[in-house]
Amino acid sequence: MTETDPQHLAERYIAQWTEPDAARRRAAIESLWATDGTHVLQPPAEIREIAAGLGFDHPTLRAQGHDAIETRVTRGYQRFVEKGELTFRPRADAVRLDGVVRFGWDTVAVGSGEVVGGGLELLVLDPDGRIRTDYMFPGA
């Protein structure tokens, strides 16, 4: 398996979510992710509550492949970063164990620098060091 510095990977991963240029965002996705990579999101509490009311015990949201991941990352950028009020940054806690990288990230108010949210990522890497599966836990 390719050696990948976990903190550098965390920085590149977060950078794709904050990249304003669509072509550079797509290039970042293609370099970070395996072709059939999957982003798996633990939905926010309100979505989990709605799903539970419909009889779904463990809802997850998935995007698979570069096109779907690009849509997901672009929508995240549009919702959280584009207006210039929030940004994301990796915490300095990235660690690697075999083919898994774990790190935390913060959502930061641009004007004040205050941390207003964040989460945890578990990235499962393929033999080339690209992301095969990304498990995102917002609020962790």
Summary of the structure (lengths in Angstrom):
residues: 140
radius of gyration: 15.0
end to end distance: 28.5
largest distance: 44.2
contacts: 396
relative contact order: 0.23
helix: 36%
strand: 36%
